[in-house]
Amino acid sequence: MADKIKVAFFDAKDYDIKSFEEANTGGNIKIKFFETKLDEDTVKLAKGYDVVCIFVNDTVNEKVVNALVKKGVKLIALRCAGFNNVDVKAAAGRIGVVRVPAYSPYAVAEHAMALLLTSTRRIHKSYIRTKDFNFSLNGLMGFDLHGKTVGVVGTGKIGRVFIDICKGFGMKVLAYDKFPAKDVDFEYADLKEIWKKCDIISFHCPLTEETYHMVDSKSIKNMKKGVVLINTSRGALIDADALLNGIRNRHIGAACLDVYEEEADVFFEDRSGHIFEDDTLARLISMPNVIVTSHQAFLTQEALTNIAATTIANMEEYLKTGSCANEVKA
């Protein structure tokens, strides 16, 4: 490639800049980092670039796709596995879309277990207490994970790693996947059985029309009383208002959330000095049995290194050959 690939990099954070600068050793790519997210208002910044590099909360709907094509952009490079924020049908045959299907399944699966342990053993509360030299154990009683039944929705790489971790704790696993894997050492079940039997349910599936709000008021009623829900995938798998009601009426025992369906204008930003306008999220955070982290499950050194290396390789492969092993097709 004689000319350098010009990349408009949206929603850039310090850790993104560092990892991509370290990975960009070949000299074929010139990256312009923008703090702003890509959407209908900011797509004008993509003029003159070959590639736009985006993350989970950038918006690439049909209007943005049309604008990118008009501006001569050849490729949308997602630096994540999920692509629900891209209108793939609108892009088909007009502009390429590539992603990072696997960067570190251990990062996300380990974070899911960290959330679960923190919640069930009240570690977050104990940490705050001891900072004030309060060593009382009142209100800190948890429960053993050993012997509990965990439902794992989605048995891709992340789901499989999470299953291995759960089995290490001596938990019984029931799993659901639209496309069950063969030759596995765990049991598959339908969602109705998972709702009914599981003490803990963890979500590791993509967001699609089929999985949107798969946890709603109806499914929550069918769940075991006191169930613990973990979501490290996509926020809109869970209806946040239904979740809040389920916690209020004591049906849901706890919720561990690394994602939230209306996170786009909140997560990854410091909102501590602002009046918080999302009442549902504010109420969830205020609940003593809810833990919220800011979409950080992916954030390990290993994952960032793999994300940067794979994204750059995707760009080079697609622009050189017109196709890519990690291409997303409608």
N, C-alpha and C positions, 0 to 999 in steps of 0.2 A: 504494500500500500504506500503509494508515493506521498499522498496527502494525509495529514493527521485527521483522525476522527474527531469531530467537534461535538462535545457533549454538554447539554444543559442539564445540570444536576439540581433537582428541586427538593425542597424540604431538607436541606443539608444541616446536619449537626456536627459539632466538633469531632465526635468519634467517627462519623462518616468520612469527613475530610481526611482525617489521619489515616484511616484504613485504606481509602482509595488512592491516596497519594503514595502510600507504601507499596500498594499492589501495582501501580502504574509504572512498571519498570521498563517496559518495551519501547516507550517513547512514541507509540502510535496514536495515543489518545491525548487530547487537550480538553480539560474539564473546567467548566465555569460553574462554581457553586452558588446556588441561590438559596437564601433562607426561606423564601416564600414557598407555599405549596403550589402545585400546578392545578389550575382550574380555568374556568371560562374567562376570568378577568386577567389571569397572569400568563395565559398561553402565548401572548404577544412576545414574551421574553424568549420564546423558542426560535424566533426567526433567525435564520443563518446557521442553525445547528443541524447536524446529521442525526443526532440521537437525543431523546429526553430520557433521563434516568429518574425513576419515581419510586415512592414508597407507599405504604398502606393507606395513608390518608390523603393522597393526591387524588383528584377527580378527573378521570379521562372518559367522559361521556361522549355521546355522538357529536355534539358541538365541538368539543375539544379535539376529537379525532379529526373532524373535518378541517379545523383550523390548522392542526399540525400538518396534515397532508398538503394543504394550500401553501404552507410556509416551507415545504420541501423537506420536512423531517422524514427520515426513512425508517426509524426504529423507536419503539417504546420499550425501554429496558427496565423491568421491575427488579428491584434489589430485595425481593422477598419471594415467598412461595405462592401466596394467594394473589389472585388477579380479579377478584370480584369488583374492584373499583375501575376496571377498564371495560369499555364496551367492545368486546372482542368481535362481535358480529359487524359492527360499524368499521372496524379496522381490517377485516378480512379482505385480502387481495389488494389492499391499498397501502398499508403500513405494517411493518413487522411488529410482533409482540413477543418478548422473551422474558423468562423469569429464572429464579434460583429455586429449583424444586427441593433441594436438600442442602442445607448449609451446616446445621448441627442439630440433629434431632435430640441430642442429649441436653442441649441448652434449654429447650422448651420443656421437655419432659421433666428435667430436674427442677425447673422453676415451679411446675405444677405440683410436684411433691413437696417442695419447700413451702408453698402456699398452704397445702393441706396440713402439714405438720405444724406450721405456725398457728393455724386456726384451731386445730384439734387439741393442741397442748398449750394454747393461750400464751405463746412465746412473746408475741407483740405486747401483750398487756404486762407480762412479767418484766420485760425490758424497760418499759416506761416506769413501772413502779420502782424498780431497783435504782434507777437514775435519781429518784427522790429518797433513796435509802429506806424504802418501804418493802419489807421482806415478808409481808403477810401472804399466805397462800389462799386466802378467802377468794372464791370466785375463779380459781385457776384450774379446777378439775377438768381433765380431758377424758379421752377414751383410747383404748388400744386400737391400733390399726390391724394388728394380728387377728385373723379370724373373720374380719369384716368382708363384705362382698362389694367389690368395686365394679361399676359399669364403665366401660371405655367405649365411647362413641367415635369411631374412626380408627382403623387399624393400619394406617400408613406407617411410615418410619417413626414418626414421633409417638403415635399411639402404641406401637410395638415396644419402643423403649420404655414408655411409661408402664406398660404391662409388666415388663421384666422387673422394673423397680418395685412395683406393687407385690409381685410374687416374692421378691426378696424380703418383704415385710410379713410374709405369710398370709397374704390376702387371697380370697377367692375372686377370680376374674370372670365376668360375663362381658362379652364384646359384641358390638354391632358395627357392620359396615355394609354398604350397598353392594360392594363387591368383595365378599369374604375371601381371605387368603387361604391357601391350601397348606396342608402339612403343618398346622400350628399346634402349640401345646396349651391352648386355652379354648374355652367354650364360647361359641357364638349363640346369640339369642336375638329375638326381635325386640323392638323398642318397648313394647308393652311389658314384656317380661323384665327388662332392665328397669323401667320405671317402678315396677311393683316390688322387685326383690333387692335392689341395690341400696346399700347404706351410703355410698359415695358414687357420684357420677362425674366423669371427666370428659370434656369434649375436645376432640382432636381431628375434626373434619372440616372441609372447606365450606364456605358460605355460598350456597346456590339458592335458586328459587325453591327447591325442595327442602332445604335445611333452614331457610329463613324462619325465625321464631319457632323452631322445633320445640323449644321450651316455652310454653304459653300457659295460660290459666288452666286449660283443660289437661295438659300433660302433667302439670304440677299436682293437680288433684289426684292423679293416678300414681304419683310417686309415694314412696315409703315415708311416713311421718318422721321428721328429723333428718332427712337426707341432706348431705353436703354436696353442693354443686361447685365444680371447678371449670373455668373457661379460660383457656390460653390460646384459643383459635381466632374466632371473629366474634365481635360483640353481638351482632344481630342474630346469632344462633339463639339468643335468649331475649325474650320480651322483658325489658327492664321493669316496666310497670307491673307486669304479672309477677316477676321475681320479688319486687318490693312487697306486693300484697301477700305473697306466699311466706315471706319472712315475718310480716306483721301478724299474720294469723297463726304463727308458730308451726306451720307445716314444714317449711324449709328450716333445717337446723343451722345451716351456715352457708355462706357463699364466698368463694375465692375467685376473684375476677382480675385478670390481667388485660382484659379487653372490655369495651363497652360500646353499645350500638351507636351512640351519639358522641363518640370520642374525638372526631376529626378536629374540632376547634378547641379541644381541651388537653388531650394527652400530648406529651412531649413539650409542653409549655409550662412556665411558671405563672400560675394564677393566684398565688398567695396574696398579692396586693390588690386583688380585684373583687368586686361583688360577684359572687358565683351565681349564675343565672339558671343552671340546670338543676331544677328542684329534685328530680328523680335521683340523679347521681349524688347530690348533696345528702339526700335522705339515706341512700344506700351506704355512703361512707360513714354516716353518723351511727349506723347500726353496730352494736357491739359484736355481732357475729358475722360481720362482713369485712373482708380484706380486699382492698383494691390496690393494684400496682399499675403503673402507667405504661402498659404494653412493653414491658422490659424483658419478657421471657427469652427473647432472642439475644439479649445483650451480654454476650461473653466474648472474650478475645478471639477464641477459636471461630465462633460464628461470624464475627465481623470480618476476619481474615478470609474465610471461605466465601462470604457474600461478595466481597470486593473482587476476589480473584475470578469467581464464576461470572460475575456481571461483566467484567472487562473481557473475559474470554468469549462470552455471548456476543458482545458488540463486535469484536473483531471477526468472529466466525460468520455472523450474519451479513455484515457489510462486505465481506470478502467473497462469500459463496452464495448469498441470497437465501440461505436457510440456516437452521441451527437446531441442535439436538434438544435444546430447552425452549423451543418455540411453542407458543400457545396458539392453538388454532380453534376456530369457531366450530 
